[in-house]
Amino acid sequence: MAEDKEKAFIVCTDRRGNLSRGATATGDISNVSVPVKCKRPTEKPLAIVHNHPSNIPLPSEKDMQTSRTHNDIVICVRTDGHGVKCYQSKK
């Protein structure tokens, strides 16, 4: 089932490697802006997970710029036809 909105959330990790969900957001069909922050001060952002309603499984240039802006955070893209694929920017 194709989605018509882009949705995103932050995956956070604590010092022990436990994962949790941080901030979430919903945008229009081609853009979403999610705050890169975790719920607890002892956690740090690990990845941004979001869908591409266009069904293109590659990160956009804006996705990769976001990765570089936030200490090379991992960008994960979910599409109906390709599942989840994760990428990290190259400095």
Secondary structure as GFF3:
##gff-version 3
##sequence-region A 1 91
A	DSSP	beta_strand	7	13	.	.	.	ID=ss1
A	DSSP	beta_strand	19	26	.	.	.	ID=ss2
A	DSSP	beta_strand	44	51	.	.	.	ID=ss3
A	DSSP	alpha_helix	61	69	.	.	.	ID=ss4
A	DSSP	beta_strand	74	79	.	.	.	ID=ss5
A	DSSP	beta_strand	83	87	.	.	.	ID=ss6
###
